[in-house]
Amino acid sequence: EEDDDSDGVHLQAEVADRNTIIEYLKTTGKRFLSLKKDKIRLKDCLLMWGNARPHTATDTREFLAQRDVEPVKQSPYSPDLNLCDRFLFRKLKDLLREDEFGDHEEATIATSSTTRKLRGHYHDVIAVGGDYVY
């Protein structure tokens, strides 16, 4: 899943094992670089990890350390503190659930569009001090 807007780039993926994540990270760095005209350095990216084995594997940590990337770690006993999981991804799934996509590009466009709409909605909620916004 990709979101490319004025505030940065967001990539999300699930991986099966430590070898998969190493390969994913190698290609993700290239994808980050191709998403914007101005090159994005992997070390300038914020990576949010859970405590899954692929995230904590020595190979993964070494790969990130070599590139000066500091992952943001979640508390293993408080998954509710991950606001993206609690609010953003759940809402995205609800809004996109009924849609069918012909290919990856269609899915990416729909996700980006929906994310931008949610971003505006969340800014409206903040502007009214957390009250309900229609």
Buried (B, 14 or more C-beta within 10 A) or exposed (E): EBBBEEEEBBBEEEBEEBEEBBEBBEEBBEEBEEBEEEEBEBEEBEBBBBEBEBBBBEEBBEBBEEEEBEBEEBEEEEEEEBEEBEEBBEBBEEBBEEEEEEEEEEBBEBBBEBBEEBBEEBEEEEEEEEEEEE
